[in-house]
Amino acid sequence: METREKILQAAAEMLAEDMAAKLSVRAVAARAGVSTGSLRFHFPTQRALQDSLLARIYDHLLPGDPIRDRTLPPRERLLNCLRQVLAPLGTSEDARTAWGTMYRTFIEPEPTEQVRAAYLRLERESERRVEHWLTVLEEEGALAPGDHTRNLKFLLTVLNGLSVERALPSRESVLVAETETLNAAVDHVLSTGPAPPAGPTRP
């Protein structure tokens, strides 16, 4: 196995054992059985290691890239991307288990720097994915060029809310209600475009 793969595998094992693991260079290198110098060669910074690991996990859970499937119109592709994020959560018991893990890892403990850093790693990867979708749509002309931060935050908020709904009791089909919400979110993003540039502030 290549050194880079050994390092990523060791980091993945540490994260699987503890989602709030710090993934320090020394600890990961020791787990992988490589020197810190060798790890630094492949991952110059701790953030580079963390980002590479999260990208690998994301690609494993969500294989493929629906946003580039040009056999479908932009609206359907963005919908498929959103569905693909929610799919691994499952529904009912699976979703409750997933959210129980999130609660015990990031909400129940004291908000230490380690817990905060671990959550921000996950948040950064989610933002990277949504930003990628919006950038592709902008390049194709489906979205007007500009700052898409507002749409990025909006879509992440919708995904977070729907993932919680999957874990809560419901009187109707979760997936039917979810589909309606996702359609409304996609229509909103594609119709509003990016945020306008900020104008001069008044004294």
N, C-alpha and C positions, 0 to 999 in steps of 0.2 A: 504494500500500500504506500502511496506517495506521502511524503511528510505533510504536505498541505491537507490531504484527506485525513491523515491521522489526527492532526490538530483539530479539524472541524468535527470529527467524530467524537473526540474527547470532550470538546466544548458542548456538543449536543447532549452527550451523556450527563454532563454536569447540570445542564439546564433542565433535562428531563427529571433529574433527582430533586432539583430545587429551582423553580422558575425565577426566584430572586437571586440566584447565584451571581456573584460579582464577576466571575470569569476573568480573574486577574491573570496576567501573563505567566507568572510563576506557577500558579495552580494548574492552568491549562497545560503548560509545557510539561509539568510533572506527570499529569494524568496521561498525556500523549506519549510520554517517554522520549521527549526531545529536549534539546537545550533551549534556554530562553533566546539565545542568539538565533537559532534556527527558526523559532517562532517569529521573531522580529523580522527575519528576512522575508517571510511570506505575509506577515501582517505587521507593518511598521508601528501601528498604534493599537491600543485596546479597542478603540472604536471601530477600526478597520476589521478586526476579528469579529466583534459583535455584529456589525452590519453584514458581513459575509455569512455568518452563521444564520442570522435571521432570514436573509435572502434565500439560503438553502432550505430552511424549514418551510418558508412560504411556498417555494417552488415544489416542495414535496407534497404539501397539503393541497396546493392549488396548481396542478400541472397545466401547462399550456398557457396561452395568452389570448383570450377571446377578443381583446380589443383590436387585434391585428387580423382577424378573420374577415377579410373584405368581401366575402360572399354574402355577408349580412349588412344591412344598413347600420349607420352609427348608433341609432337609438337601441337596436336589438343587441348590439355588441356591448354597450355600456350596461344594459340590463343583465346580460349574461355575466359580466364581470362582478356585478353586485351580488348576483345569486351565488356565484362561485365562492365568494367570501363567506356567505352565510351557511352554505351546504355542510361544511365539516362539523358545524355545531350540532347538527341533528335537531330533533324536537323532543318535547316532553322530558323524559328521564335523562337522555343524553345531554340536552341543553342545560338541565338543572345541574348535572354533574360538572359540566364545563364552567358554568357560572359559579358553582360552589368553589371550584379550584381558584378562579379569579378572585373571589371574595377573600378566601383564606390567604392568598398570596399578596394581594395588593391593597385590600380595604381593611381587613381585620387587624393586621399588625400596625405597630407604630410607624408613621411615615418617615422611616430612616432614609438616609442618603442612598443606601444600597437598594432599598425597596423602590424609591423614587427613580433611581437610575435604571433599574430593571424594567419598570413600567414605561419609561420614556424610550427605551430601546424598541419595545413593541409598538409604541405609538409612532415612532419615527418610521418604522418599516411600513406601517399602514398608510401613513401620509405619502411615502415614496410610491407605493402602488397606485393610489388614487391620482397622484400628480402625473404619473406615467400615462394613465388612461386619458386624462384631460389634455396632456401634451400631444398625444397621438391624434386625438380628435381635432385639436387646433391645427396641427400640421396638415390635416386633410381638409380643413375649411369647415368642419362641422361646428366648430366653436370659434368665435372671433378671437383674435390674438389679444393678450392682455394678462392681467394678474388674476389667476384662478383660485387664489387662496380662499375666497368666500365660498366658492362651489366645493372645494376640497373639504373644508370644515363642515359644510352642510351635508355632504354625502357620508362622511364619517359619523356624524351625529345620527343620521338615519340608520346606518348599519348598526351602531351601538344600541339604538332603541329597539330595532327589530330583533337583535340577538337576545335582548332581555325578554322581549315578548315571547320568544320561543320557549323560554323557561317558565313562564307564568301560566296559571290556569286560564283557559279561554272558553267562551261559549260558542265560538265559531271556529271554522278551520283557520288555523294559524297561517297556513300557506296561501290561502285565498286572500286574507287580509294583507298579508305581506306583499303579495303580487300587486295589489292595488296601490300600496304605499310606494313600492319601488317604481311603478309606472309613473306615479305623480312626481317622484323625485327626479327621475330622468327627464321628464317633460319640462320640469322647472329649470334644470341645469341647461338643457339645450335651447331653451327659449330666452333665458336671461343673459347668457354669455358671461364674460368676465366682469369684474367690478370696474367701474370707470376710474380714471386716474384721480387722485385726491386734488382738489382745488386749493388755492391759497387760503390760508387761515386768516380770519379777521382778528384784529387785536381786541 
